[in-house]
Amino acid sequence: MILNHKQRFISNSFYYTTMNIRENYKWYNYRFFKKWAFVYDYMNVILIPVRKKVTDKIKEKNNKILDVACGSGNQSINFAKKGFEVMGIDLSPDMLKYARKKIKPDYKIKFINSDASKIGYKDNFFDVSSMSFGLHDMPEEIGLMILKEMIRTTKKNGQIIIVDYDTPKNMIISWLGFRIAKLWESKYYDYFMKKELNYYLKKVNLKIISKERYFFDNIQVVECINYK
């Protein structure tokens, strides 16, 4: 197909805008998590029960699992402990440094420092894909690209599990949870909380089949099925 001048201009503009968003986010991510990496695991101790709940959702053995925005690897390691084959991807080399220290010889796990909006695996490669506390730390455009890549690389009828913040119905708890999270969260957190997780999932046509809430409804674990 031959593009006319106007179509080429639109195509090139979209390409360079996307590249700028990626590059800006890459450097912001690098600086942000370099600052927090050394204390991240201490801050996330309270999430140990949630990590276990996510792992328990996967019933079949010998599954290949993609863990996107895996950070310091806590969810990935939980998967590996259950005998799953895990590929953890994260943009921050500082976070992955701590993740790799947790690997034991009998774990079938690998961590890759890479951009998850361009996952280097073929279509339908993984049985399950997961992202924990990633979407609120990135621009909407990047988040949607990553979700589309998770859909592409996950097998048809495979599980896609997302863990992130939620907004409690109780206004006092909601206000308090928001203010506490603001102490350490990235500049994208406010935008994510205004839009909420379901907005992102609808954008990529992912339907929720189950949802559980934790910590006074401030955290949600959402399970989708990849019907594509």
C-alpha positions as CSV (number, residue, x, y, z in Angstrom):
1,M,0.0,0.0,0.0
2,I,1.4,3.4,-1.0
3,L,0.8,6.2,1.5
4,N,0.0,9.7,0.3
5,H,1.8,12.8,1.8
6,K,-0.8,13.3,4.5
7,Q,-0.8,9.7,5.6
8,R,3.0,9.6,5.7
9,F,3.0,12.7,7.9
10,I,0.4,11.2,10.3
11,S,2.3,7.9,10.4
12,N,5.7,9.6,11.0
13,S,4.2,12.0,13.7
14,F,2.7,9.0,15.5
15,Y,6.1,7.1,15.3
16,Y,8.1,10.0,16.7
17,T,5.6,10.8,19.4
18,T,5.6,7.2,20.5
19,M,9.4,7.2,20.5
20,N,9.6,10.3,22.6
21,I,7.1,8.9,25.1
22,R,9.2,5.7,25.3
23,E,12.5,7.6,25.8
24,N,11.1,10.0,28.3
25,Y,9.6,7.2,30.3
26,K,12.7,5.1,30.1
27,W,14.9,7.8,31.7
28,Y,12.3,8.8,34.3
29,N,11.9,5.1,35.2
30,Y,15.7,4.7,35.5
31,R,16.1,7.6,37.8
32,F,13.0,6.9,39.9
33,F,13.8,3.3,40.7
34,K,17.5,3.9,41.1
35,K,16.4,6.0,44.1
36,W,14.0,3.4,45.5
37,A,15.5,0.1,44.6
38,F,17.5,-0.5,47.8
39,V,14.4,0.0,50.1
40,Y,11.7,-1.4,47.8
41,D,11.6,-4.9,49.3
42,Y,11.3,-3.5,52.8
43,M,8.4,-1.3,51.7
44,N,6.6,-4.3,50.1
45,V,6.7,-6.8,53.0
46,I,3.0,-6.2,53.6
47,L,2.3,-7.5,50.1
48,I,3.5,-11.0,50.8
49,P,0.0,-12.4,51.3
50,V,-1.1,-10.8,48.0
51,R,1.8,-12.3,46.1
52,K,0.8,-15.7,47.5
53,K,-2.9,-15.2,46.5
54,V,-1.8,-14.3,42.9
55,T,0.4,-17.4,42.7
56,D,-2.4,-19.6,44.0
57,K,-4.7,-18.5,41.2
58,I,-2.5,-20.6,38.8
59,K,-3.6,-24.2,39.2
60,E,-1.9,-26.0,36.3
61,K,1.7,-27.3,36.6
62,N,4.6,-26.6,34.2
63,N,3.1,-23.3,33.0
64,K,5.2,-20.7,31.3
65,I,4.6,-17.3,33.0
66,L,5.4,-13.8,31.9
67,D,5.8,-11.4,34.7
68,V,5.9,-7.8,33.4
69,A,7.3,-4.9,35.3
70,C,8.6,-7.5,37.7
71,G,10.7,-5.0,39.7
72,S,12.8,-6.7,42.4
73,G,11.2,-10.0,41.5
74,N,9.0,-10.8,44.4
75,Q,6.0,-12.1,42.4
76,S,8.3,-13.8,39.9
77,I,10.1,-15.7,42.7
78,N,6.7,-16.7,44.2
79,F,5.8,-18.3,40.8
80,A,9.2,-20.0,40.6
81,K,8.8,-21.5,44.1
82,K,5.7,-23.3,42.8
83,G,7.7,-24.9,40.0
84,F,6.5,-22.6,37.2
85,E,8.9,-21.5,34.4
86,V,9.1,-17.7,34.7
87,M,10.3,-14.8,32.5
88,G,10.5,-11.5,34.4
89,I,10.8,-8.3,32.4
90,D,11.6,-4.9,33.8
91,L,13.0,-1.6,32.6
92,S,15.0,-0.8,35.7
93,P,18.5,-2.5,35.9
94,D,18.7,-1.4,39.6
95,M,15.5,-3.3,40.5
96,L,16.6,-6.4,38.6
97,K,19.9,-6.4,40.5
98,Y,17.9,-7.3,43.6
99,A,15.7,-9.7,41.7
100,R,18.6,-11.8,40.5
101,K,20.0,-12.2,44.0
102,K,16.8,-14.1,45.0
103,I,17.3,-16.8,42.3
104,K,18.0,-20.4,43.6
105,P,19.5,-23.2,41.5
106,D,16.3,-25.1,41.3
107,Y,14.2,-22.1,40.1
108,K,13.3,-22.0,36.4
109,I,13.4,-18.3,36.1
110,K,15.1,-15.6,34.1
111,F,15.1,-11.8,34.5
112,I,15.5,-9.6,31.5
113,N,16.2,-5.8,31.4
114,S,13.9,-4.8,28.6
115,D,11.1,-2.6,27.4
116,A,7.9,-4.6,27.9
117,S,6.0,-2.5,25.3
118,K,8.0,-4.6,22.8
119,I,8.3,-8.1,24.2
120,G,10.7,-10.2,22.2
121,Y,8.6,-13.4,22.2
122,K,6.3,-14.9,19.6
123,D,2.5,-14.8,19.7
124,N,0.8,-17.2,22.2
125,F,4.1,-18.2,23.9
126,F,3.1,-17.9,27.5
127,D,0.4,-19.7,29.4
128,V,-0.1,-16.9,31.9
129,S,1.0,-13.3,32.1
130,S,1.1,-11.1,35.2
131,M,1.7,-7.5,36.1
132,S,1.9,-6.3,39.7
133,F,1.9,-2.6,40.6
134,G,3.1,-1.6,37.1
135,L,0.4,0.3,35.4
136,H,0.2,3.2,37.9
137,D,4.0,3.8,37.4
138,M,3.8,4.5,33.7
139,P,2.2,6.8,31.1
140,E,-1.2,5.6,29.8
141,E,0.3,5.1,26.3
142,I,3.0,2.8,27.6
143,G,0.6,0.9,29.8
144,L,-1.8,0.2,26.9
145,M,1.1,-1.0,24.7
146,I,2.3,-3.3,27.4
147,L,-1.2,-4.8,28.0
148,K,-1.5,-5.4,24.2
149,E,1.9,-7.2,24.3
150,M,0.7,-9.3,27.2
151,I,-2.4,-10.2,25.2
152,R,-0.3,-11.0,22.1
153,T,2.2,-13.2,23.9
154,T,-0.3,-15.1,26.1
155,K,-2.1,-18.1,24.7
156,K,-5.7,-18.0,23.8
157,N,-7.8,-18.7,27.0
158,G,-4.7,-18.1,29.1
159,Q,-4.8,-16.1,32.4
160,I,-3.9,-12.4,32.5
161,I,-3.6,-11.2,36.1
162,I,-3.2,-7.6,37.1
163,V,-2.5,-6.3,40.6
164,D,-2.7,-2.6,41.3
165,Y,-4.3,0.1,43.4
166,D,-8.0,0.5,43.8
167,T,-10.3,3.3,45.2
168,P,-12.2,2.2,48.3
169,K,-15.9,3.3,48.5
170,N,-15.3,4.6,52.0
171,M,-14.2,8.2,51.5
172,I,-12.0,8.4,54.6
173,I,-10.1,5.2,53.8
174,S,-9.8,6.3,50.2
175,W,-8.4,9.7,51.1
176,L,-6.0,8.1,53.6
177,G,-4.8,5.4,51.3
178,F,-4.2,7.9,48.5
179,R,-2.2,10.2,50.7
180,I,0.0,7.4,52.1
181,A,0.8,6.1,48.6
182,K,1.6,9.6,47.4
183,L,4.6,9.5,49.8
184,W,6.6,7.2,47.5
185,E,4.7,6.7,44.2
186,S,5.7,8.1,40.8
187,K,4.3,11.1,39.0
188,Y,1.9,8.9,37.0
189,Y,0.1,7.7,40.1
190,D,-2.4,10.5,40.2
191,Y,-3.5,10.0,36.6
192,F,-3.9,6.2,37.1
193,M,-6.1,6.7,40.1
194,K,-8.3,9.2,38.3
195,K,-8.8,6.8,35.3
196,E,-8.7,3.5,37.4
197,L,-7.6,0.1,36.2
198,N,-10.9,-0.8,34.5
199,Y,-10.4,2.1,32.1
200,Y,-7.1,0.5,30.8
201,L,-8.6,-2.9,30.6
202,K,-11.6,-1.7,28.5
203,K,-9.2,0.1,26.1
204,V,-7.6,-3.2,25.2
205,N,-10.8,-5.3,25.4
206,L,-9.9,-7.3,28.5
207,K,-12.8,-8.4,30.5
208,I,-12.6,-9.1,34.2
209,I,-13.7,-12.6,35.3
210,S,-12.8,-12.2,39.0
211,K,-11.7,-9.4,41.3
212,E,-10.5,-9.5,44.9
213,R,-9.7,-6.6,47.1
214,Y,-7.2,-6.3,50.0
215,F,-6.0,-3.8,52.6
216,F,-9.3,-2.1,53.1
217,D,-10.0,-2.2,49.4
218,N,-6.9,-0.2,48.5
219,I,-5.4,-3.0,46.4
220,Q,-7.1,-5.1,43.7
221,V,-6.2,-8.5,42.2
222,V,-7.9,-8.8,38.8
223,E,-8.0,-11.9,36.7
224,C,-8.9,-11.8,33.0
225,I,-8.9,-14.5,30.3
226,N,-7.2,-13.9,27.0
227,Y,-10.0,-14.6,24.5
228,K,-8.1,-13.3,21.5
